[in-house]
Amino acid sequence: MAPNITEGNRFERVMAEILSAKGFWVLRIPQNAGGQQPADLIAVKGRYHALIDCKVVSGDRFAFDRIEDNQHYAMGRFAQIGEETGWFAIRMPDGGVRMLDMESIEAIEENGQRSMNLKELSTVMGLEEWTKRANELCGSR
């Protein structure tokens, strides 16, 4: 198994553990026979539910071409039926986690930008802020 795949799988497990410790029910989504999956995790707490794909940034940017077509489709469908966009949990080189939603990525792409550098990613919602937001939404739907 390639090192980046191993690191990605490790981050998926860590994110599942973190979210579980914060009171979420978390399901890790297995890959299909072709090695694809719509996302890595489904996290549910109260009436809040999130579809999350985990990405590890090891260089100086997060390239949007790492998002597979089936992930674009699944997150779009998820938003249509669940009122919540899909999310990317992005592990930064310093170990911090940023939460970037699919709608924001699509808006950035519409402006011709194909990636985000570390400085741009550092302005994105952190995991603690995302968790606080999710907790506020738990009973509102």
A tleap script that builds the chain and sets N, CA, C and O, in Angstrom:
source leaprc.protein.ff14SB
mol = sequence {
  NMET ALA PRO ASN ILE THR GLU GLY ASN ARG
  PHE GLU ARG VAL MET ALA GLU ILE LEU SER
  ALA LYS GLY PHE TRP VAL LEU ARG ILE PRO
  GLN ASN ALA GLY GLY GLN GLN PRO ALA ASP
  LEU ILE ALA VAL LYS GLY ARG TYR HIE ALA
  LEU ILE ASP CYS LYS VAL VAL SER GLY ASP
  ARG PHE ALA PHE ASP ARG ILE GLU ASP ASN
  GLN HIE TYR ALA MET GLY ARG PHE ALA GLN
  ILE GLY GLU GLU THR GLY TRP PHE ALA ILE
  ARG MET PRO ASP GLY GLY VAL ARG MET LEU
  ASP MET GLU SER ILE GLU ALA ILE GLU GLU
  ASN GLY GLN ARG SER MET ASN LEU LYS GLU
  LEU SER THR VAL MET GLY LEU GLU GLU TRP
  THR LYS ARG ALA ASN GLU LEU CYS GLY SER
  CARG
}
set mol.1.N position { 0.855 -1.178 0.000 }
set mol.1.CA position { 0.000 0.000 0.000 }
set mol.1.C position { 0.899 1.239 0.000 }
set mol.1.O position { 1.864 1.308 0.761 }
set mol.2.N position { 0.587 2.198 -0.836 }
set mol.2.CA position { 1.386 3.408 -0.952 }
set mol.2.C position { 1.344 4.208 0.347 }
set mol.2.O position { 0.327 4.208 1.040 }
set mol.3.N position { 2.451 4.897 0.685 }
set mol.3.CA position { 2.498 5.666 1.935 }
set mol.3.C position { 1.380 6.699 2.066 }
set mol.3.O position { 0.834 6.877 3.155 }
set mol.4.N position { 1.028 7.389 0.965 }
set mol.4.CA position { -0.033 8.402 1.059 }
set mol.4.C position { -1.400 7.767 1.324 }
set mol.4.O position { -2.238 8.365 1.997 }
set mol.5.N position { -1.628 6.562 0.801 }
set mol.5.CA position { -2.877 5.852 1.066 }
set mol.5.C position { -2.900 5.404 2.521 }
set mol.5.O position { -3.921 5.528 3.197 }
set mol.6.N position { -1.777 4.886 3.002 }
set mol.6.CA position { -1.680 4.472 4.397 }
set mol.6.C position { -1.933 5.657 5.318 }
set mol.6.O position { -2.677 5.530 6.290 }
set mol.7.N position { -1.337 6.789 5.036 }
set mol.7.CA position { -1.520 7.996 5.849 }
set mol.7.C position { -2.975 8.466 5.788 }
set mol.7.O position { -3.537 8.876 6.804 }
set mol.8.N position { -3.575 8.409 4.622 }
set mol.8.CA position { -4.983 8.787 4.476 }
set mol.8.C position { -5.894 7.877 5.271 }
set mol.8.O position { -6.819 8.347 5.934 }
set mol.9.N position { -5.641 6.572 5.213 }
set mol.9.CA position { -6.439 5.618 5.986 }
set mol.9.C position { -6.283 5.850 7.487 }
set mol.9.O position { -7.243 5.727 8.248 }
set mol.10.N position { -5.083 6.180 7.897 }
set mol.10.CA position { -4.831 6.469 9.308 }
set mol.10.C position { -5.619 7.710 9.725 }
set mol.10.O position { -6.220 7.729 10.799 }
set mol.11.N position { -5.620 8.741 8.888 }
set mol.11.CA position { -6.353 9.955 9.213 }
set mol.11.C position { -7.860 9.688 9.279 }
set mol.11.O position { -8.547 10.254 10.130 }
set mol.12.N position { -8.377 8.844 8.401 }
set mol.12.CA position { -9.799 8.470 8.462 }
set mol.12.C position { -10.135 7.866 9.827 }
set mol.12.O position { -11.133 8.231 10.449 }
set mol.13.N position { -9.297 6.945 10.281 }
set mol.13.CA position { -9.531 6.301 11.580 }
set mol.13.C position { -9.466 7.326 12.712 }
set mol.13.O position { -10.301 7.315 13.617 }
set mol.14.N position { -8.480 8.203 12.654 }
set mol.14.CA position { -8.328 9.229 13.694 }
set mol.14.C position { -9.536 10.154 13.713 }
set mol.14.O position { -10.053 10.470 14.785 }
set mol.15.N position { -9.996 10.595 12.543 }
set mol.15.CA position { -11.173 11.476 12.480 }
set mol.15.C position { -12.396 10.771 13.042 }
set mol.15.O position { -13.180 11.378 13.772 }
set mol.16.N position { -12.567 9.504 12.713 }
set mol.16.CA position { -13.705 8.740 13.244 }
set mol.16.C position { -13.629 8.682 14.767 }
set mol.16.O position { -14.645 8.835 15.445 }
set mol.17.N position { -12.445 8.463 15.300 }
set mol.17.CA position { -12.266 8.412 16.753 }
set mol.17.C position { -12.531 9.769 17.399 }
set mol.17.O position { -13.188 9.842 18.438 }
set mol.18.N position { -12.026 10.844 16.795 }
set mol.18.CA position { -12.234 12.191 17.334 }
set mol.18.C position { -13.719 12.520 17.366 }
set mol.18.O position { -14.239 12.974 18.385 }
set mol.19.N position { -14.396 12.291 16.250 }
set mol.19.CA position { -15.820 12.620 16.185 }
set mol.19.C position { -16.630 11.747 17.142 }
set mol.19.O position { -17.573 12.222 17.774 }
set mol.20.N position { -16.269 10.496 17.244 }
set mol.20.CA position { -16.950 9.592 18.171 }
set mol.20.C position { -16.779 10.087 19.610 }
set mol.20.O position { -17.732 10.075 20.388 }
set mol.21.N position { -15.585 10.514 19.955 }
set mol.21.CA position { -15.330 11.035 21.300 }
set mol.21.C position { -16.111 12.325 21.568 }
set mol.21.O position { -16.352 12.676 22.723 }
set mol.22.N position { -16.504 13.027 20.505 }
set mol.22.CA position { -17.294 14.253 20.647 }
set mol.22.C position { -18.798 13.973 20.603 }
set mol.22.O position { -19.605 14.899 20.519 }
set mol.23.N position { -19.163 12.703 20.660 }
set mol.23.CA position { -20.569 12.331 20.754 }
set mol.23.C position { -21.262 11.998 19.449 }
set mol.23.O position { -22.479 11.810 19.431 }
set mol.24.N position { -20.514 11.923 18.354 }
set mol.24.CA position { -21.097 11.561 17.068 }
set mol.24.C position { -21.136 10.045 16.923 }
set mol.24.O position { -20.261 9.341 17.427 }
set mol.25.N position { -22.161 9.546 16.229 }
set mol.25.CA position { -22.151 8.183 15.738 }
set mol.25.C position { -21.447 8.274 14.393 }
set mol.25.O position { -21.839 9.074 13.544 }
set mol.26.N position { -20.420 7.470 14.189 }
set mol.26.CA position { -19.601 7.584 12.979 }
set mol.26.C position { -19.521 6.245 12.265 }
set mol.26.O position { -19.266 5.211 12.882 }
set mol.27.N position { -19.741 6.277 10.965 }
set mol.27.CA position { -19.609 5.101 10.117 }
set mol.27.C position { -18.505 5.359 9.107 }
set mol.27.O position { -18.543 6.352 8.380 }
set mol.28.N position { -17.528 4.476 9.060 }
set mol.28.CA position { -16.510 4.555 8.005 }
set mol.28.C position { -17.070 3.837 6.789 }
set mol.28.O position { -17.499 2.687 6.887 }
set mol.29.N position { -17.069 4.508 5.648 }
set mol.29.CA position { -17.638 3.955 4.422 }
set mol.29.C position { -16.569 3.127 3.704 }
set mol.29.O position { -15.501 3.647 3.379 }
set mol.30.N position { -16.847 1.843 3.454 }
set mol.30.CA position { -15.854 1.014 2.759 }
set mol.30.C position { -15.783 1.351 1.268 }
set mol.30.O position { -16.743 1.848 0.680 }
set mol.31.N position { -14.638 1.071 0.681 }
set mol.31.CA position { -14.486 1.251 -0.758 }
set mol.31.C position { -15.241 0.155 -1.484 }
set mol.31.O position { -15.401 -0.953 -0.973 }
set mol.32.N position { -15.710 0.485 -2.704 }
set mol.32.CA position { -16.351 -0.546 -3.510 }
set mol.32.C position { -15.274 -1.395 -4.191 }
set mol.32.O position { -14.083 -1.173 -3.972 }
set mol.33.N position { -15.674 -2.345 -4.997 }
set mol.33.CA position { -14.732 -3.263 -5.650 }
set mol.33.C position { -13.732 -2.521 -6.524 }
set mol.33.O position { -12.611 -2.992 -6.716 }
set mol.34.N position { -14.128 -1.357 -7.061 }
set mol.34.CA position { -13.228 -0.559 -7.897 }
set mol.34.C position { -12.329 0.371 -7.109 }
set mol.34.O position { -11.556 1.132 -7.692 }
set mol.35.N position { -12.423 0.317 -5.781 }
set mol.35.CA position { -11.568 1.155 -4.943 }
set mol.35.C position { -12.109 2.553 -4.715 }
set mol.35.O position { -11.422 3.401 -4.144 }
set mol.36.N position { -13.352 2.804 -5.163 }
set mol.36.CA position { -13.926 4.135 -4.994 }
set mol.36.C position { -14.881 4.149 -3.807 }
set mol.36.O position { -15.394 3.114 -3.381 }
set mol.37.N position { -15.103 5.348 -3.288 }
set mol.37.CA position { -16.096 5.545 -2.263 }
set mol.37.C position { -16.564 6.996 -2.356 }
set mol.37.O position { -15.782 7.868 -2.734 }
set mol.38.N position { -17.826 7.270 -2.019 }
set mol.38.CA position { -18.352 8.632 -2.148 }
set mol.38.C position { -17.758 9.586 -1.121 }
set mol.38.O position { -17.712 10.795 -1.350 }
set mol.39.N position { -17.311 9.059 -0.008 }
set mol.39.CA position { -16.681 9.821 1.064 }
set mol.39.C position { -16.120 8.788 2.041 }
set mol.39.O position { -16.275 7.583 1.842 }
set mol.40.N position { -15.473 9.268 3.086 }
set mol.40.CA position { -14.873 8.352 4.050 }
set mol.40.C position { -15.753 8.081 5.262 }
set mol.40.O position { -15.743 6.979 5.811 }
set mol.41.N position { -16.522 9.103 5.684 }
set mol.41.CA position { -17.270 8.991 6.933 }
set mol.41.C position { -18.677 9.558 6.800 }
set mol.41.O position { -18.928 10.484 6.029 }
set mol.42.N position { -19.578 8.978 7.567 }
set mol.42.CA position { -20.870 9.598 7.839 }
set mol.42.C position { -20.870 9.822 9.341 }
set mol.42.O position { -20.643 8.890 10.112 }
set mol.43.N position { -21.125 11.066 9.760 }
set mol.43.CA position { -21.164 11.400 11.183 }
set mol.43.C position { -22.552 11.938 11.514 }
set mol.43.O position { -23.067 12.822 10.829 }
set mol.44.N position { -23.152 11.392 12.573 }
set mol.44.CA position { -24.505 11.775 12.967 }
set mol.44.C position { -24.512 12.108 14.451 }
set mol.44.O position { -23.933 11.395 15.271 }
set mol.45.N position { -25.177 13.205 14.773 }
set mol.45.CA position { -25.376 13.580 16.172 }
set mol.45.C position { -26.725 14.271 16.258 }
set mol.45.O position { -26.933 15.321 15.650 }
set mol.46.N position { -27.639 13.680 17.014 }
set mol.46.CA position { -28.990 14.227 17.070 }
set mol.46.C position { -29.576 14.231 15.671 }
set mol.46.O position { -29.588 13.207 14.987 }
set mol.47.N position { -30.060 15.384 15.254 }
set mol.47.CA position { -30.629 15.499 13.902 }
set mol.47.C position { -29.614 15.982 12.876 }
set mol.47.O position { -29.959 16.193 11.713 }
set mol.48.N position { -28.373 16.159 13.296 }
set mol.48.CA position { -27.337 16.631 12.387 }
set mol.48.C position { -26.631 15.430 11.770 }
set mol.48.O position { -26.336 14.451 12.456 }
set mol.49.N position { -26.367 15.513 10.485 }
set mol.49.CA position { -25.644 14.460 9.788 }
set mol.49.C position { -24.686 15.098 8.788 }
set mol.49.O position { -24.996 16.115 8.167 }
set mol.50.N position { -23.520 14.481 8.647 }
set mol.50.CA position { -22.501 15.023 7.746 }
set mol.50.C position { -21.836 13.902 6.961 }
set mol.50.O position { -21.557 12.828 7.494 }
set mol.51.N position { -21.593 14.169 5.703 }
set mol.51.CA position { -20.820 13.296 4.833 }
set mol.51.C position { -19.429 13.926 4.747 }
set mol.51.O position { -19.288 15.074 4.325 }
set mol.52.N position { -18.414 13.181 5.144 }
set mol.52.CA position { -17.072 13.747 5.273 }
set mol.52.C position { -16.055 12.908 4.514 }
set mol.52.O position { -16.021 11.684 4.642 }
set mol.53.N position { -15.231 13.578 3.727 }
set mol.53.CA position { -14.095 12.925 3.099 }
set mol.53.C position { -12.833 13.470 3.760 }
set mol.53.O position { -12.716 14.676 3.978 }
set mol.54.N position { -11.907 12.604 4.074 }
set mol.54.CA position { -10.682 12.990 4.770 }
set mol.54.C position { -9.532 13.098 3.773 }
set mol.54.O position { -9.279 12.182 2.991 }
set mol.55.N position { -8.846 14.229 3.818 }
set mol.55.CA position { -7.704 14.454 2.938 }
set mol.55.C position { -6.509 14.890 3.779 }
set mol.55.O position { -6.656 15.639 4.744 }
set mol.56.N position { -5.339 14.418 3.407 }
set mol.56.CA position { -4.103 14.797 4.079 }
set mol.56.C position { -3.307 15.699 3.144 }
set mol.56.O position { -3.059 15.346 1.991 }
set mol.57.N position { -2.908 16.866 3.647 }
set mol.57.CA position { -2.067 17.767 2.870 }
set mol.57.C position { -0.634 17.592 3.363 }
set mol.57.O position { -0.325 17.869 4.522 }
set mol.58.N position { 0.230 17.130 2.472 }
set mol.58.CA position { 1.625 16.933 2.867 }
set mol.58.C position { 2.536 17.976 2.235 }
set mol.58.O position { 3.658 18.182 2.698 }
set mol.59.N position { 2.068 18.624 1.195 }
set mol.59.CA position { 2.862 19.663 0.545 }
set mol.59.C position { 2.407 21.035 0.982 }
set mol.59.O position { 2.060 21.256 2.142 }
set mol.60.N position { 2.415 21.967 0.020 }
set mol.60.CA position { 2.063 23.341 0.365 }
set mol.60.C position { 0.678 23.752 -0.145 }
set mol.60.O position { 0.303 24.921 -0.064 }
set mol.61.N position { -0.086 22.770 -0.678 }
set mol.61.CA position { -1.428 23.124 -1.158 }
set mol.61.C position { -2.333 21.904 -1.242 }
set mol.61.O position { -1.884 20.759 -1.285 }
set mol.62.N position { -3.644 22.206 -1.265 }
set mol.62.CA position { -4.673 21.190 -1.447 }
set mol.62.C position { -5.252 21.401 -2.837 }
set mol.62.O position { -5.956 22.378 -3.090 }
set mol.63.N position { -4.945 20.470 -3.736 }
set mol.63.CA position { -5.407 20.559 -5.124 }
set mol.63.C position { -6.801 19.952 -5.234 }
set mol.63.O position { -7.036 18.836 -4.768 }
set mol.64.N position { -7.723 20.688 -5.850 }
set mol.64.CA position { -9.104 20.229 -5.971 }
set mol.64.C position { -9.249 19.030 -6.907 }
set mol.64.O position { -10.269 18.342 -6.870 }
set mol.65.N position { -8.242 18.772 -7.747 }
set mol.65.CA position { -8.341 17.603 -8.617 }
set mol.65.C position { -8.199 16.290 -7.831 }
set mol.65.O position { -8.350 15.207 -8.395 }
set mol.66.N position { -7.911 16.393 -6.540 }
set mol.66.CA position { -7.902 15.204 -5.674 }
set mol.66.C position { -9.319 14.757 -5.338 }
set mol.66.O position { -9.522 13.655 -4.829 }
set mol.67.N position { -10.290 15.605 -5.621 }
set mol.67.CA position { -11.684 15.264 -5.368 }
set mol.67.C position { -12.202 14.503 -6.584 }
set mol.67.O position { -12.227 15.035 -7.694 }
set mol.68.N position { -12.606 13.284 -6.373 }
set mol.68.CA position { -13.038 12.429 -7.474 }
set mol.68.C position { -14.442 12.807 -7.940 }
set mol.68.O position { -15.224 13.378 -7.179 }
set mol.69.N position { -14.755 12.483 -9.197 }
set mol.69.CA position { -16.075 12.787 -9.758 }
set mol.69.C position { -17.200 12.181 -8.920 }
set mol.69.O position { -18.225 12.822 -8.691 }
set mol.70.N position { -17.000 10.940 -8.464 }
set mol.70.CA position { -18.044 10.303 -7.665 }
set mol.70.C position { -18.241 11.029 -6.331 }
set mol.70.O position { -19.336 10.994 -5.771 }
set mol.71.N position { -17.210 11.676 -5.823 }
set mol.71.CA position { -17.340 12.452 -4.592 }
set mol.71.C position { -18.128 13.741 -4.848 }
set mol.71.O position { -18.970 14.131 -4.039 }
set mol.72.N position { -17.851 14.394 -5.971 }
set mol.72.CA position { -18.642 15.579 -6.353 }
set mol.72.C position { -20.120 15.196 -6.428 }
set mol.72.O position { -20.982 15.890 -5.889 }
set mol.73.N position { -20.397 14.085 -7.104 }
set mol.73.CA position { -21.775 13.653 -7.281 }
set mol.73.C position { -22.424 13.310 -5.932 }
set mol.73.O position { -23.523 13.779 -5.634 }
set mol.74.N position { -21.747 12.498 -5.126 }
set mol.74.CA position { -22.314 12.062 -3.853 }
set mol.74.C position { -22.572 13.242 -2.924 }
set mol.74.O position { -23.606 13.294 -2.259 }
set mol.75.N position { -21.659 14.171 -2.877 }
set mol.75.CA position { -21.846 15.317 -1.990 }
set mol.75.C position { -22.955 16.236 -2.488 }
set mol.75.O position { -23.668 16.842 -1.688 }
set mol.76.N position { -23.101 16.340 -3.801 }
set mol.76.CA position { -24.214 17.106 -4.351 }
set mol.76.C position { -25.545 16.463 -4.027 }
set mol.76.O position { -26.498 17.144 -3.651 }
set mol.77.N position { -25.610 15.154 -4.173 }
set mol.77.CA position { -26.847 14.422 -3.838 }
set mol.77.C position { -27.154 14.522 -2.352 }
set mol.77.O position { -28.305 14.702 -1.954 }
set mol.78.N position { -26.124 14.404 -1.547 }
set mol.78.CA position { -26.281 14.496 -0.102 }
set mol.78.C position { -26.871 15.851 0.280 }
set mol.78.O position { -27.756 15.928 1.133 }
set mol.79.N position { -26.387 16.904 -0.342 }
set mol.79.CA position { -26.903 18.253 -0.069 }
set mol.79.C position { -28.365 18.370 -0.495 }
set mol.79.O position { -29.159 19.021 0.185 }
set mol.80.N position { -28.721 17.745 -1.614 }
set mol.80.CA position { -30.102 17.821 -2.103 }
set mol.80.C position { -31.086 17.154 -1.144 }
set mol.80.O position { -32.188 17.659 -0.929 }
set mol.81.N position { -30.693 16.044 -0.582 }
set mol.81.CA position { -31.639 15.305 0.259 }
set mol.81.C position { -31.492 15.608 1.749 }
set mol.81.O position { -32.397 15.305 2.527 }
set mol.82.N position { -30.382 16.193 2.155 }
set mol.82.CA position { -30.149 16.369 3.575 }
set mol.82.C position { -29.968 17.787 4.060 }
set mol.82.O position { -29.739 18.001 5.251 }
set mol.83.N position { -30.062 18.754 3.186 }
set mol.83.CA position { -29.934 20.163 3.551 }
set mol.83.C position { -28.535 20.558 4.008 }
set mol.83.O position { -28.338 21.708 4.402 }
set mol.84.N position { -27.574 19.675 3.975 }
set mol.84.CA position { -26.209 19.975 4.409 }
set mol.84.C position { -25.249 19.537 3.319 }
set mol.84.O position { -25.362 18.433 2.787 }
set mol.85.N position { -24.321 20.393 2.993 }
set mol.85.CA position { -23.315 20.060 1.991 }
set mol.85.C position { -22.339 19.024 2.542 }
set mol.85.O position { -22.264 18.813 3.753 }
set mol.86.N position { -21.603 18.389 1.659 }
set mol.86.CA position { -20.549 17.479 2.085 }
set mol.86.C position { -19.346 18.269 2.584 }
set mol.86.O position { -19.177 19.441 2.247 }
set mol.87.N position { -18.526 17.626 3.378 }
set mol.87.CA position { -17.365 18.276 3.996 }
set mol.87.C position { -16.085 17.527 3.697 }
set mol.87.O position { -16.083 16.314 3.492 }
set mol.88.N position { -14.992 18.279 3.676 }
set mol.88.CA position { -13.653 17.703 3.592 }
set mol.88.C position { -12.935 18.039 4.882 }
set mol.88.O position { -12.772 19.208 5.232 }
set mol.89.N position { -12.504 16.995 5.592 }
set mol.89.CA position { -11.655 17.172 6.766 }
set mol.89.C position { -10.232 17.148 6.225 }
set mol.89.O position { -9.774 16.122 5.721 }
set mol.90.N position { -9.544 18.258 6.328 }
set mol.90.CA position { -8.215 18.394 5.733 }
set mol.90.C position { -7.178 18.455 6.851 }
set mol.90.O position { -7.144 19.402 7.637 }
set mol.91.N position { -6.337 17.428 6.906 }
set mol.91.CA position { -5.263 17.438 7.901 }
set mol.91.C position { -4.093 18.225 7.341 }
set mol.91.O position { -3.529 17.892 6.299 }
set mol.92.N position { -3.751 19.271 8.061 }
set mol.92.CA position { -2.666 20.156 7.658 }
set mol.92.C position { -1.320 19.527 8.040 }
set mol.92.O position { -1.270 18.621 8.872 }
set mol.93.N position { -0.234 20.010 7.432 }
set mol.93.CA position { 1.093 19.468 7.774 }
set mol.93.C position { 1.439 19.590 9.258 }
set mol.93.O position { 2.210 18.783 9.778 }
set mol.94.N position { 0.873 20.597 9.951 }
set mol.94.CA position { 1.151 20.761 11.388 }
set mol.94.C position { 0.259 19.883 12.263 }
set mol.94.O position { 0.356 19.930 13.489 }
set mol.95.N position { -0.620 19.072 11.632 }
set mol.95.CA position { -1.494 18.179 12.365 }
set mol.95.C position { -2.878 18.750 12.642 }
set mol.95.O position { -3.780 18.011 13.039 }
set mol.96.N position { -3.061 20.049 12.442 }
set mol.96.CA position { -4.373 20.652 12.628 }
set mol.96.C position { -5.346 20.176 11.569 }
set mol.96.O position { -4.941 19.715 10.502 }
set mol.97.N position { -6.636 20.288 11.869 }
set mol.97.CA position { -7.665 19.845 10.931 }
set mol.97.C position { -8.542 21.035 10.562 }
set mol.97.O position { -9.033 21.753 11.433 }
set mol.98.N position { -8.731 21.230 9.278 }
set mol.98.CA position { -9.615 22.259 8.746 }
set mol.98.C position { -10.789 21.578 8.067 }
set mol.98.O position { -10.630 20.525 7.450 }
set mol.99.N position { -11.966 22.175 8.177 }
set mol.99.CA position { -13.188 21.614 7.599 }
set mol.99.C position { -13.650 22.532 6.470 }
set mol.99.O position { -14.024 23.681 6.705 }
set mol.100.N position { -13.619 22.019 5.260 }
set mol.100.CA position { -13.964 22.795 4.071 }
set mol.100.C position { -15.160 22.135 3.389 }
set mol.100.O position { -15.123 20.947 3.071 }
set mol.101.N position { -16.211 22.906 3.167 }
set mol.101.CA position { -17.418 22.332 2.578 }
set mol.101.C position { -17.364 22.345 1.054 }
set mol.101.O position { -16.680 23.172 0.450 }
set mol.102.N position { -18.092 21.420 0.448 }
set mol.102.CA position { -18.089 21.254 -1.006 }
set mol.102.C position { -18.619 22.490 -1.715 }
set mol.102.O position { -18.104 22.857 -2.771 }
set mol.103.N position { -19.635 23.139 -1.161 }
set mol.103.CA position { -20.177 24.342 -1.808 }
set mol.103.C position { -19.114 25.428 -1.916 }
set mol.103.O position { -19.047 26.123 -2.929 }
set mol.104.N position { -18.286 25.585 -0.890 }
set mol.104.CA position { -17.212 26.587 -0.943 }
set mol.104.C position { -16.184 26.224 -2.000 }
set mol.104.O position { -15.704 27.091 -2.732 }
set mol.105.N position { -15.846 24.942 -2.080 }
set mol.105.CA position { -14.886 24.505 -3.095 }
set mol.105.C position { -15.432 24.796 -4.488 }
set mol.105.O position { -14.711 25.306 -5.346 }
set mol.106.N position { -16.699 24.474 -4.713 }
set mol.106.CA position { -17.293 24.722 -6.028 }
set mol.106.C position { -17.314 26.217 -6.357 }
set mol.106.O position { -17.092 26.594 -7.507 }
set mol.107.N position { -17.573 27.062 -5.377 }
set mol.107.CA position { -17.561 28.514 -5.604 }
set mol.107.C position { -16.148 28.987 -5.945 }
set mol.107.O position { -15.971 29.837 -6.817 }
set mol.108.N position { -15.160 28.445 -5.268 }
set mol.108.CA position { -13.766 28.806 -5.550 }
set mol.108.C position { -13.384 28.355 -6.956 }
set mol.108.O position { -12.726 29.091 -7.690 }
set mol.109.N position { -13.796 27.145 -7.331 }
set mol.109.CA position { -13.497 26.615 -8.662 }
set mol.109.C position { -14.154 27.454 -9.756 }
set mol.109.O position { -13.579 27.642 -10.828 }
set mol.110.N position { -15.360 27.958 -9.484 }
set mol.110.CA position { -16.047 28.803 -10.472 }
set mol.110.C position { -15.261 30.069 -10.775 }
set mol.110.O position { -15.410 30.650 -11.850 }
set mol.111.N position { -14.430 30.498 -9.842 }
set mol.111.CA position { -13.574 31.673 -10.043 }
set mol.111.C position { -12.239 31.301 -10.674 }
set mol.111.O position { -11.347 32.143 -10.781 }
set mol.112.N position { -12.095 30.050 -11.093 }
set mol.112.CA position { -10.896 29.627 -11.808 }
set mol.112.C position { -9.768 29.112 -10.922 }
set mol.112.O position { -8.715 28.731 -11.435 }
set mol.113.N position { -9.959 29.093 -9.631 }
set mol.113.CA position { -8.921 28.620 -8.725 }
set mol.113.C position { -9.018 27.103 -8.617 }
set mol.113.O position { -10.111 26.570 -8.424 }
set mol.114.N position { -7.901 26.403 -8.738 }
set mol.114.CA position { -7.897 24.938 -8.760 }
set mol.114.C position { -7.280 24.306 -7.516 }
set mol.114.O position { -7.163 23.085 -7.424 }
set mol.115.N position { -6.884 25.153 -6.557 }
set mol.115.CA position { -6.292 24.631 -5.323 }
set mol.115.C position { -6.299 25.735 -4.273 }
set mol.115.O position { -6.613 26.890 -4.563 }
set mol.116.N position { -5.949 25.361 -3.058 }
set mol.116.CA position { -5.782 26.330 -1.980 }
set mol.116.C position { -4.420 26.078 -1.343 }
set mol.116.O position { -4.043 24.933 -1.095 }
set mol.117.N position { -3.683 27.161 -1.080 }
set mol.117.CA position { -2.399 26.991 -0.409 }
set mol.117.C position { -2.598 26.938 1.102 }
set mol.117.O position { -3.715 27.125 1.585 }
set mol.118.N position { -1.542 26.690 1.842 }
set mol.118.CA position { -1.650 26.528 3.290 }
set mol.118.C position { -2.159 27.787 3.979 }
set mol.118.O position { -2.917 27.701 4.945 }
set mol.119.N position { -1.755 28.943 3.497 }
set mol.119.CA position { -2.225 30.192 4.102 }
set mol.119.C position { -3.735 30.330 3.921 }
set mol.119.O position { -4.442 30.716 4.852 }
set mol.120.N position { -4.227 30.016 2.725 }
set mol.120.CA position { -5.672 30.078 2.473 }
set mol.120.C position { -6.413 29.047 3.326 }
set mol.120.O position { -7.465 29.342 3.894 }
set mol.121.N position { -5.862 27.843 3.410 }
set mol.121.CA position { -6.499 26.794 4.199 }
set mol.121.C position { -6.550 27.150 5.686 }
set mol.121.O position { -7.467 26.742 6.399 }
set mol.122.N position { -5.563 27.910 6.142 }
set mol.122.CA position { -5.529 28.267 7.566 }
set mol.122.C position { -6.683 29.187 7.953 }
set mol.122.O position { -6.976 29.347 9.138 }
set mol.123.N position { -7.345 29.799 6.956 }
set mol.123.CA position { -8.484 30.673 7.244 }
set mol.123.C position { -9.809 29.912 7.246 }
set mol.123.O position { -10.848 30.474 7.592 }
set mol.124.N position { -9.774 28.647 6.864 }
set mol.124.CA position { -10.975 27.811 6.786 }
set mol.124.C position { -11.351 27.344 8.195 }
set mol.124.O position { -10.494 27.245 9.073 }
set mol.125.N position { -12.632 27.060 8.399 }
set mol.125.CA position { -13.141 26.616 9.689 }
set mol.125.C position { -12.330 25.452 10.255 }
set mol.125.O position { -12.079 24.466 9.562 }
set mol.126.N position { -11.927 25.575 11.507 }
set mol.126.CA position { -11.210 24.505 12.187 }
set mol.126.C position { -12.175 23.449 12.706 }
set mol.126.O position { -13.387 23.662 12.721 }
set mol.127.N position { -11.645 22.331 13.123 }
set mol.127.CA position { -12.469 21.223 13.599 }
set mol.127.C position { -13.293 21.613 14.819 }
set mol.127.O position { -14.458 21.226 14.916 }
set mol.128.N position { -12.724 22.363 15.748 }
set mol.128.CA position { -13.475 22.761 16.947 }
set mol.128.C position { -14.656 23.661 16.578 }
set mol.128.O position { -15.750 23.504 17.121 }
set mol.129.N position { -14.437 24.594 15.664 }
set mol.129.CA position { -15.525 25.471 15.219 }
set mol.129.C position { -16.604 24.659 14.498 }
set mol.129.O position { -17.798 24.893 14.690 }
set mol.130.N position { -16.179 23.712 13.675 }
set mol.130.CA position { -17.132 22.857 12.963 }
set mol.130.C position { -17.961 22.041 13.950 }
set mol.130.O position { -19.175 21.914 13.795 }
set mol.131.N position { -17.295 21.489 14.969 }
set mol.131.CA position { -17.997 20.697 15.980 }
set mol.131.C position { -19.006 21.562 16.731 }
set mol.131.O position { -20.126 21.128 16.998 }
set mol.132.N position { -18.610 22.774 17.068 }
set mol.132.CA position { -19.530 23.692 17.750 }
set mol.132.C position { -20.751 23.963 16.873 }
set mol.132.O position { -21.885 23.953 17.352 }
set mol.133.N position { -20.505 24.206 15.582 }
set mol.133.CA position { -21.596 24.443 14.629 }
set mol.133.C position { -22.520 23.229 14.565 }
set mol.133.O position { -23.742 23.372 14.601 }
set mol.134.N position { -21.932 22.034 14.468 }
set mol.134.CA position { -22.728 20.805 14.404 }
set mol.134.C position { -23.563 20.639 15.662 }
set mol.134.O position { -24.732 20.260 15.586 }
set mol.135.N position { -22.978 20.919 16.813 }
set mol.135.CA position { -23.721 20.815 18.071 }
set mol.135.C position { -24.905 21.783 18.097 }
set mol.135.O position { -25.968 21.448 18.620 }
set mol.136.N position { -24.727 22.962 17.545 }
set mol.136.CA position { -25.823 23.944 17.496 }
set mol.136.C position { -26.943 23.480 16.559 }
set mol.136.O position { -28.114 23.793 16.772 }
set mol.137.N position { -26.565 22.730 15.521 }
set mol.137.CA position { -27.552 22.260 14.543 }
set mol.137.C position { -28.212 20.943 14.936 }
set mol.137.O position { -29.183 20.527 14.305 }
set mol.138.N position { -27.707 20.298 15.950 }
set mol.138.CA position { -28.211 18.974 16.345 }
set mol.138.C position { -29.726 18.905 16.468 }
set mol.138.O position { -30.342 17.972 15.954 }
set mol.139.N position { -30.320 19.850 17.123 }
set mol.139.CA position { -31.743 19.769 17.365 }
set mol.139.C position { -32.566 20.677 16.490 }
set mol.139.O position { -33.785 20.743 16.645 }
set mol.140.N position { -31.921 21.391 15.559 }
set mol.140.CA position { -32.666 22.385 14.779 }
set mol.140.C position { -33.294 21.825 13.526 }
set mol.140.O position { -34.036 22.542 12.854 }
set mol.141.N position { -33.035 20.579 13.179 }
set mol.141.CA position { -33.640 19.977 11.986 }
set mol.141.C position { -34.522 18.832 12.388 }
set mol.141.O position { -35.127 18.188 11.531 }
savepdb mol mol.pdb
quit
